[in-house]
Amino acid sequence: MFIDIARSRHSCRSFTAEPLTDEEKRLIVEAGDLAPSSKGRRPVRLVPIDDVEVIRSLSDCKDSGARAMETATFAVAVAADPAVADTWVEDSSIATIMMQLEAEDLGIGSCWIQLRLRSRKGEPAENHTKEVLGLDSSLAVLSIVAFGRKA
């Protein structure tokens, strides 16, 4: 039952080294892609990150609170185009939790790493993430979700 998934989901900040399967990654991203958006405008852009070295480099994406990226084996940056919808924060948040709930259903841990309104060395935290991932400057990055096998 869905309520069981909702009850059991919690932030997991430490993961084993065992990677997720391609199918697990696909299902997690698909869940985010299926999230509803205001007026069907779909401003959200999900950016899957498979490269563990890139994920590790993103553990420094903000001044504190991104430790889960140090052991994650998969991550998804949740970005959006604010010009498409003024509800981009809400739409991105819905996509984020949809991915986390799918992960929980698969027995996979996750942690929401908030970037919006956070800083990194005196700059907006999203700037480092955009640079590392090569994202267009027109996009806003709400979060990165770290995924992995629960330690």
C-alpha positions, 0 to 999 in steps of 0.5 A: 500500500502507498501509505506503507511507502510514505511511512517508511521513507526517510532521508538516507545519508549513507550508502553502500558501494553497490550500484543501482541497476539501469532499470532502477535508475530508469524507474526513478527518473520516470517517476519524476518525469511523470510528476504533474505540473501546473497547467501541464507546462512541464518546466522541470528538467531532470539530469541523471548523474551516473558518474560517481566521480561527478557525484563526489564532486557535487558533495561540495555543492553547498557549504553544508548538508550535502554529505550524502553525495559522498557515498551515493552511486546515482543522483538526479539534479532537479532543474527547471526553466522559470520562464516556462512556469512561475510554479517551477519550485512547486513542480520541481518539488513534486518531481523530487518527492515522486522520485524519492517515493519510487526509490523507497518502493524499490528499497533504495535510499535517497536524500534531498539535497536542497540548493535553492536559496543555499550558498557555496563560498558566498555564491548561490549553491546552484552555480557550482552544480550548473558548472559541473553539469554544464547546465544552461544559465537560464535553468534554476536548480532546486535540488540534487537527490542522492540515491543508493543502497541503504548502508 
